[in-house]
Amino acid sequence: MQTTTFEQVQETVYHEKLTNGLTVYLVPKRGFSKTYAVFTTRYGSIDSHFKTRSGEEIHVPDGIAHFLEHKMFEKKDRDVFQEFSQNGASYNAFTTFNRTAYLFSCTDNLEKNLHLLLDFVQEPYFSDKSVEKEKGIIGQEITMYDDSPDWKVYMNLLKAMYQEHPVNIEIAGTIESIAKITPETLYQCYETFYHPANMLLLVVGSFEPQEVMQLVRNNQANKAFPPAPQIERLYPTEPPGLARKRVEHHLPVGLPRCLIGFKETKTGLKGEALLRRELTTKLLLDILFGTSSPLYQKLYDSELITDSFDFDYSNETDYAYSIIGGDTPDPDKLVETIQQELTTYLQGGIDEPSFERSKRKKIGHYLRALNSVEYIANQFTSYKFNGTDLFDVLPVLETITREEVEARMAEHFRFEQMAVSIVRSASKQE
């Protein structure tokens, strides 16, 4: 077992790659009562086209990664939910575009819950009857998302920005796509992406790292796994331009929702270059659109935005984009004003006080977040899968300069890469 100490944030990470390929990270937090464990596979909704262990190229139905996540909790002769509850643990799972995670938190019975987590994820059981039943359940979930204004305006923006990349496809798929899922396709995906060599286990909280690492070693030593497959994901080539400049949808809403997205054209970044782009862009967004910025105050005073106004940046090796917006009484005026203000910033630059204020704010938020085991549990694996480290954020953030942020602004905010998604009230439909 190796240790890495991050002096600036006073964190020590214990890590080991087991003989079966599983990478384990332990982050002890002395004095904390709660412990989180997250068992994650590098497999998400965008991984629907790949080569199997035998080298066969297949294209599985959209939504299968999410479907598989649901089915992992169902076993032939045991109730995983009940077992976690009996052990006093809170449990959950989620699927994103890039990963599927299974997790629990507890204040007691860590050993029992950790064995349970590892065992149920590594014991797949899919039957024709249970798969057919699940199609109805997930079909209801898909319908619910179709009726959600927040989800609809977000997914429509991704569909406007991306022409070919599967990030423009619903994570849960469609009712038509999940109808094609069978136990055989589920096993194909499981055998390809759920091998320990494609997975990461993180435990963060109050525990003795030597004891927990030995527990994981013993658990994995009692199981047999085939050699790790050489995973080959097959993604289409994404053109640099947008699919559409604007998408509008109609649902029953009190106020219209409006999101503005800027699509990155530069892909392939990894490690520190990827981390630096993320931190520089998030700092830029806070300078321009944070609650203390002049632009935010102008939009708020003009009653063009509400407290729902927000921004975010998604940063992955093969795609990245920023999103800005929220509820607004006048989506067209909001888009026009933001474009005008961005043009002013692009011409005049960013003043030093605003840069320093946002940088100090970001550093403070980050340091406070490290006091949360939930935050570490949710963020650590995502950074690791991108070849970066959550605990490297501070030293990189400290070195970012105003000139670097201004250069990033000119690179990122290009209006030919800007798409708009709006959800208006159904009563406004002409």
C-alpha positions as CSV (number, residue, x, y, z in Angstrom):
1,M,0.0,0.0,0.0
2,Q,1.4,3.4,-1.0
3,T,0.7,6.8,0.6
4,T,0.6,10.2,-1.0
5,T,0.5,13.3,1.3
6,F,-0.8,16.6,0.0
7,E,0.7,19.0,2.5
8,Q,-1.2,22.1,1.4
9,V,-4.6,20.6,2.2
10,Q,-3.2,18.3,5.0
11,E,-4.7,15.1,3.4
12,T,-3.1,11.7,3.1
13,V,-4.3,9.2,0.5
14,Y,-3.6,5.5,0.8
15,H,-3.8,3.6,-2.5
16,E,-3.1,0.2,-4.0
17,K,-3.8,-1.6,-7.2
18,L,-4.8,-5.2,-6.4
19,T,-3.7,-8.2,-8.4
20,N,-7.1,-8.4,-10.2
21,G,-6.7,-4.8,-11.4
22,L,-9.0,-3.0,-8.9
23,T,-7.6,0.4,-7.8
24,V,-8.4,1.2,-4.2
25,Y,-8.1,4.7,-2.6
26,L,-8.6,5.3,1.1
27,V,-8.9,8.9,2.6
28,P,-9.0,8.7,6.4
29,K,-10.7,11.7,8.1
30,R,-9.9,11.7,11.8
31,G,-12.7,12.8,14.1
32,F,-15.4,12.3,11.5
33,S,-18.4,10.2,12.4
34,K,-19.6,9.3,8.9
35,T,-17.8,7.1,6.3
36,Y,-18.6,7.0,2.6
37,A,-17.6,4.2,0.2
38,V,-18.0,4.6,-3.6
39,F,-17.5,1.7,-6.0
40,T,-17.3,3.1,-9.6
41,T,-16.9,1.7,-13.0
42,R,-15.6,3.9,-15.9
43,Y,-18.8,3.1,-17.9
44,G,-21.6,5.6,-18.7
45,S,-24.4,6.3,-21.1
46,I,-22.0,7.4,-23.9
47,D,-20.4,3.9,-24.0
48,S,-23.0,2.2,-26.2
49,H,-20.6,1.4,-29.1
50,F,-17.6,-0.8,-28.3
51,K,-15.7,-4.0,-28.8
52,T,-16.4,-7.0,-26.6
53,R,-13.9,-9.3,-24.9
54,S,-13.9,-11.5,-28.1
55,G,-13.2,-8.5,-30.3
56,E,-16.7,-8.3,-31.7
57,E,-17.9,-4.7,-32.4
58,I,-21.4,-4.1,-31.1
59,H,-23.8,-1.2,-30.6
60,V,-26.0,-1.7,-27.6
61,P,-29.3,0.1,-27.0
62,D,-29.2,3.6,-25.6
63,G,-29.8,3.7,-21.9
64,I,-28.3,0.3,-21.1
65,A,-25.7,1.6,-18.6
66,H,-28.5,3.2,-16.5
67,F,-30.6,0.1,-16.9
68,L,-27.7,-2.1,-15.8
69,E,-27.3,0.1,-12.7
70,H,-30.9,-0.6,-11.7
71,K,-30.6,-4.3,-12.3
72,M,-27.5,-4.7,-10.2
73,F,-29.5,-4.4,-7.0
74,E,-31.8,-7.3,-7.9
75,K,-30.5,-10.8,-6.8
76,K,-32.0,-14.2,-7.1
77,D,-32.1,-15.0,-3.4
78,R,-31.4,-11.8,-1.4
79,D,-32.5,-8.2,-0.9
80,V,-29.6,-5.8,-1.1
81,F,-31.7,-2.8,-0.1
82,Q,-32.8,-4.6,3.1
83,E,-29.3,-5.7,3.9
84,F,-27.9,-2.2,3.7
85,S,-30.9,-0.9,5.9
86,Q,-30.3,-3.6,8.5
87,N,-26.6,-2.5,8.6
88,G,-27.7,1.1,9.3
89,A,-26.4,2.4,6.0
90,S,-27.8,4.8,3.5
91,Y,-27.2,3.6,-0.1
92,N,-27.6,4.9,-3.6
93,A,-26.4,4.6,-7.2
94,F,-26.2,6.8,-10.2
95,T,-25.3,6.8,-13.9
96,T,-23.7,9.7,-15.7
97,F,-22.5,10.1,-19.2
98,N,-19.1,8.7,-18.2
99,R,-19.5,6.5,-15.1
100,T,-21.7,4.4,-13.0
101,A,-21.3,4.5,-9.2
102,Y,-22.6,2.5,-6.3
103,L,-22.3,4.0,-2.8
104,F,-23.2,3.9,0.8
105,S,-22.6,6.0,3.9
106,C,-22.7,4.8,7.5
107,T,-21.6,5.6,11.0
108,D,-21.3,1.9,12.0
109,N,-20.8,-1.5,10.5
110,L,-18.3,-0.4,7.9
111,E,-16.9,-3.9,7.4
112,K,-20.4,-5.4,6.8
113,N,-21.4,-2.7,4.4
114,L,-18.2,-2.7,2.5
115,H,-18.4,-6.4,1.9
116,L,-22.0,-6.0,0.8
117,L,-21.1,-3.2,-1.6
118,L,-18.2,-5.2,-3.2
119,D,-20.2,-8.5,-3.3
120,F,-23.5,-7.2,-4.8
121,V,-21.8,-5.2,-7.6
122,Q,-19.6,-8.2,-8.5
123,E,-22.5,-10.8,-8.5
124,P,-24.7,-10.0,-11.6
125,Y,-28.0,-11.7,-11.9
126,F,-30.3,-10.9,-14.9
127,S,-33.4,-12.9,-15.8
128,D,-35.9,-12.4,-18.6
129,K,-38.7,-11.8,-16.1
130,S,-36.9,-9.2,-14.1
131,V,-35.6,-7.4,-17.2
132,E,-39.1,-7.1,-18.6
133,K,-40.4,-5.8,-15.3
134,E,-37.7,-3.2,-15.2
135,K,-38.6,-1.8,-18.6
136,G,-41.9,-0.6,-17.2
137,I,-40.3,1.0,-14.2
138,I,-37.6,2.8,-16.2
139,G,-40.2,3.7,-18.9
140,Q,-42.1,5.7,-16.2
141,E,-38.8,7.4,-15.2
142,I,-38.2,8.4,-18.8
143,T,-41.7,9.8,-19.1
144,M,-41.1,11.8,-15.9
145,Y,-37.9,13.3,-17.3
146,D,-39.7,14.2,-20.5
147,D,-42.1,16.3,-18.5
148,S,-39.3,18.0,-16.4
149,P,-38.6,21.6,-17.7
150,D,-35.2,21.6,-16.0
151,W,-34.1,18.4,-17.6
152,K,-35.6,19.1,-20.9
153,V,-34.0,22.5,-21.3
154,Y,-30.6,20.9,-20.4
155,M,-30.8,17.9,-22.7
156,N,-32.1,20.1,-25.6
157,L,-29.1,22.3,-25.2
158,L,-26.7,19.3,-25.4
159,K,-28.6,18.2,-28.5
160,A,-28.2,21.6,-30.0
161,M,-24.4,21.7,-29.3
162,Y,-23.5,18.2,-30.3
163,Q,-24.1,16.7,-33.7
164,E,-22.7,13.2,-33.3
165,H,-21.2,12.6,-29.9
166,P,-23.5,10.5,-27.7
167,V,-23.4,13.1,-24.9
168,N,-26.5,14.4,-26.8
169,I,-28.4,11.2,-26.0
170,E,-30.6,10.8,-22.9
171,I,-28.8,8.9,-20.1
172,A,-31.9,6.7,-19.5
173,G,-32.5,6.2,-23.2
174,T,-35.9,6.1,-24.7
175,I,-38.9,3.8,-24.2
176,E,-38.1,2.4,-27.7
177,S,-34.4,1.8,-27.0
178,I,-34.8,0.1,-23.6
179,A,-37.4,-2.3,-25.2
180,K,-34.4,-3.9,-27.0
181,I,-32.5,-4.7,-23.9
182,T,-32.1,-8.4,-23.0
183,P,-30.3,-10.3,-20.2
184,E,-27.7,-11.2,-22.9
185,T,-26.9,-7.6,-23.7
186,L,-26.7,-6.7,-20.0
187,Y,-24.2,-9.5,-19.4
188,Q,-22.2,-8.4,-22.5
189,C,-21.9,-4.9,-21.0
190,Y,-21.2,-6.1,-17.5
191,E,-18.4,-8.4,-18.7
192,T,-16.8,-5.6,-20.7
193,F,-17.0,-2.7,-18.2
194,Y,-17.4,-4.2,-14.7
195,H,-14.1,-6.0,-14.6
196,P,-12.1,-4.8,-11.5
197,A,-9.4,-3.3,-13.8
198,N,-12.0,-0.8,-15.1
199,M,-13.2,0.1,-11.6
200,L,-12.2,2.2,-8.6
201,L,-13.1,1.9,-5.0
202,L,-12.9,4.9,-2.7
203,V,-13.5,4.9,1.0
204,V,-13.4,8.3,2.9
205,G,-14.2,8.9,6.5
206,S,-13.3,7.5,10.0
207,F,-11.4,4.2,9.8
208,E,-8.0,2.7,10.0
209,P,-6.6,2.5,6.4
210,Q,-4.5,-0.7,7.0
211,E,-7.6,-2.6,8.3
212,V,-9.9,-1.4,5.5
213,M,-7.3,-2.2,2.8
214,Q,-6.8,-5.7,4.2
215,L,-10.6,-6.2,4.2
216,V,-10.7,-5.3,0.5
217,R,-7.8,-7.5,-0.3
218,N,-9.4,-10.5,1.4
219,N,-12.7,-9.9,-0.3
220,Q,-11.2,-9.7,-3.7
221,A,-8.9,-12.7,-3.2
222,N,-11.9,-14.9,-2.6
223,K,-13.2,-14.2,-6.1
224,A,-12.1,-15.4,-9.5
225,F,-12.0,-13.0,-12.4
226,P,-11.0,-13.6,-16.1
227,P,-8.2,-11.6,-17.5
228,A,-9.1,-7.9,-18.0
229,P,-10.5,-7.1,-21.4
230,Q,-8.9,-4.5,-23.6
231,I,-11.8,-2.0,-23.6
232,E,-12.1,-0.2,-26.9
233,R,-14.8,2.5,-26.9
234,L,-16.0,3.6,-30.3
235,Y,-17.1,7.2,-30.6
236,P,-18.1,9.1,-33.7
237,T,-16.1,12.0,-34.9
238,E,-17.7,15.2,-33.6
239,P,-17.6,18.1,-36.0
240,P,-16.5,21.4,-34.5
241,G,-19.8,23.3,-35.3
242,L,-23.1,23.2,-33.6
243,A,-26.0,20.9,-34.5
244,R,-28.4,23.8,-34.1
245,K,-28.1,27.4,-32.8
246,R,-31.4,27.4,-31.0
247,V,-34.0,24.9,-29.7
248,E,-37.4,25.7,-28.2
249,H,-39.8,23.4,-26.3
250,H,-43.2,23.9,-24.7
251,L,-44.2,22.6,-21.3
252,P,-46.4,23.9,-18.5
253,V,-44.1,26.4,-16.7
254,G,-44.6,29.5,-14.7
255,L,-41.6,31.3,-16.1
256,P,-39.6,30.2,-19.2
257,R,-36.3,28.4,-18.7
258,C,-33.4,29.6,-20.8
259,L,-29.9,28.0,-21.0
260,I,-27.0,29.3,-23.1
261,G,-24.2,26.9,-23.9
262,F,-20.7,27.3,-25.3
263,K,-19.2,24.2,-26.9
264,E,-15.5,23.5,-26.7
265,T,-13.8,22.5,-29.9
266,K,-10.5,21.5,-28.4
267,T,-10.6,17.9,-27.1
268,G,-8.1,15.3,-26.0
269,L,-6.8,17.1,-22.9
270,K,-5.8,14.9,-19.9
271,G,-4.1,15.3,-16.6
272,E,-3.0,18.7,-15.4
273,A,-3.9,20.4,-18.8
274,L,-7.5,19.2,-18.3
275,L,-7.6,20.3,-14.7
276,R,-6.1,23.7,-15.5
277,R,-8.7,24.3,-18.2
278,E,-11.5,23.3,-15.8
279,L,-10.3,25.6,-13.0
280,T,-9.5,28.5,-15.3
281,T,-13.0,28.3,-16.9
282,K,-14.8,28.0,-13.6
283,L,-13.0,31.0,-12.3
284,L,-13.9,32.9,-15.4
285,L,-17.5,32.0,-15.1
286,D,-17.6,33.2,-11.5
287,I,-15.9,36.5,-12.4
288,L,-18.5,37.2,-15.1
289,F,-21.7,35.6,-13.7
290,G,-21.2,35.1,-10.0
291,T,-23.6,36.9,-7.6
292,S,-21.1,39.6,-6.8
293,S,-20.4,40.4,-10.5
294,P,-21.7,43.6,-12.1
295,L,-23.3,41.5,-14.9
296,Y,-25.3,39.5,-12.4
297,Q,-26.5,42.6,-10.6
298,K,-27.5,44.2,-13.9
299,L,-29.5,41.1,-14.9
300,Y,-31.1,40.9,-11.5
301,D,-32.0,44.6,-11.2
302,S,-33.5,44.4,-14.7
303,E,-35.6,41.4,-13.5
304,L,-34.3,39.3,-16.4
305,I,-33.2,36.6,-13.9
306,T,-34.3,35.0,-10.7
307,D,-32.4,33.2,-7.9
308,S,-32.4,30.2,-10.2
309,F,-29.7,31.8,-12.4
310,D,-26.6,29.7,-12.3
311,F,-23.6,28.5,-14.4
312,D,-21.5,25.4,-14.7
313,Y,-18.7,23.8,-16.7
314,S,-18.5,20.2,-17.7
315,N,-14.9,19.2,-18.6
316,E,-14.1,15.8,-20.1
317,T,-11.3,14.6,-22.3
318,D,-13.6,14.1,-25.4
319,Y,-16.1,16.8,-24.8
320,A,-16.6,20.0,-22.7
321,Y,-19.1,22.8,-22.5
322,S,-20.2,25.7,-20.3
323,I,-23.9,26.4,-19.4
324,I,-25.4,29.7,-18.2
325,G,-29.0,30.5,-17.4
326,G,-32.1,29.8,-15.5
327,D,-35.7,31.1,-15.2
328,T,-36.4,34.3,-17.0
329,P,-39.5,36.3,-18.1
330,D,-37.8,37.2,-21.4
331,P,-35.4,34.6,-22.8
332,D,-34.6,36.6,-25.9
333,K,-33.7,39.7,-23.9
334,L,-31.5,37.6,-21.6
335,V,-29.6,36.1,-24.5
336,E,-29.2,39.5,-26.1
337,T,-27.9,41.1,-22.9
338,I,-25.5,38.4,-22.1
339,Q,-24.0,38.5,-25.6
340,Q,-23.6,42.3,-25.4
341,E,-21.9,42.1,-22.0
342,L,-19.6,39.3,-23.1
343,T,-18.6,41.4,-26.1
344,T,-17.7,44.2,-23.7
345,Y,-15.6,41.9,-21.6
346,L,-13.9,40.4,-24.6
347,Q,-12.9,43.9,-25.8
348,G,-12.0,45.4,-22.4
349,G,-10.7,42.5,-20.4
350,I,-11.1,41.6,-16.7
351,D,-10.1,44.0,-13.9
352,E,-7.6,42.8,-11.3
353,P,-9.9,43.3,-8.2
354,S,-12.6,41.1,-9.7
355,F,-10.1,38.4,-10.6
356,E,-8.5,38.4,-7.1
357,R,-11.9,38.4,-5.4
358,S,-13.2,35.4,-7.3
359,K,-9.9,33.6,-6.9
360,R,-9.9,34.0,-3.1
361,K,-13.6,32.9,-3.1
362,K,-12.8,29.8,-5.1
363,I,-9.9,28.8,-2.8
364,G,-12.1,29.4,0.2
365,H,-15.0,27.3,-1.1
366,Y,-12.6,24.5,-2.0
367,L,-10.9,24.3,1.4
368,R,-14.3,24.3,3.2
369,A,-15.6,21.6,0.9
370,L,-12.7,19.3,1.9
371,N,-14.3,19.2,5.4
372,S,-17.2,17.3,3.8
373,V,-16.8,13.5,3.2
374,E,-19.8,13.8,0.8
375,Y,-18.0,16.3,-1.3
376,I,-14.8,14.2,-1.5
377,A,-16.8,11.0,-2.2
378,N,-18.6,12.7,-5.1
379,Q,-15.6,14.4,-6.7
380,F,-12.6,12.2,-6.1
381,T,-13.4,9.5,-8.6
382,S,-14.4,11.9,-11.4
383,Y,-11.0,13.6,-11.1
384,K,-9.1,10.3,-11.0
385,F,-10.8,9.0,-14.2
386,N,-9.6,12.1,-15.9
387,G,-6.0,11.6,-14.9
388,T,-6.1,14.3,-12.3
389,D,-6.4,14.5,-8.5
390,L,-9.0,16.3,-6.3
391,F,-6.2,17.3,-3.9
392,D,-4.2,19.0,-6.7
393,V,-6.9,21.7,-7.2
394,L,-5.4,24.1,-4.7
395,P,-1.8,24.3,-6.1
396,V,-3.1,24.7,-9.6
397,L,-5.7,27.2,-8.7
398,E,-3.1,29.3,-6.9
399,T,-1.0,29.7,-10.0
400,I,-3.7,30.9,-12.4
401,T,-3.2,34.5,-13.5
402,R,-5.6,37.1,-14.8
403,E,-3.9,37.0,-18.2
404,E,-4.6,33.3,-18.4
405,V,-8.2,33.8,-17.5
406,E,-8.5,36.6,-20.2
407,A,-6.9,34.3,-22.8
408,R,-9.4,31.5,-21.8
409,M,-12.3,34.0,-22.2
410,A,-11.3,34.7,-25.8
411,E,-10.8,31.0,-26.5
412,H,-14.1,29.8,-24.9
413,F,-16.7,32.5,-25.6
414,R,-16.9,32.3,-29.3
415,F,-20.4,33.1,-30.5
416,E,-20.3,30.7,-33.4
417,Q,-20.0,28.0,-30.7
418,M,-23.0,29.4,-28.7
419,A,-26.3,27.5,-28.6
420,V,-29.5,28.4,-26.8
421,S,-32.2,26.2,-25.3
422,I,-35.6,27.6,-24.2
423,V,-38.6,26.0,-22.5
424,R,-41.7,28.2,-22.7
425,S,-45.1,27.8,-21.3
426,A,-47.4,25.5,-23.4
427,S,-49.9,28.3,-23.5
428,K,-47.4,30.5,-25.4
429,Q,-47.2,28.0,-28.3
430,E,-48.5,29.5,-31.5
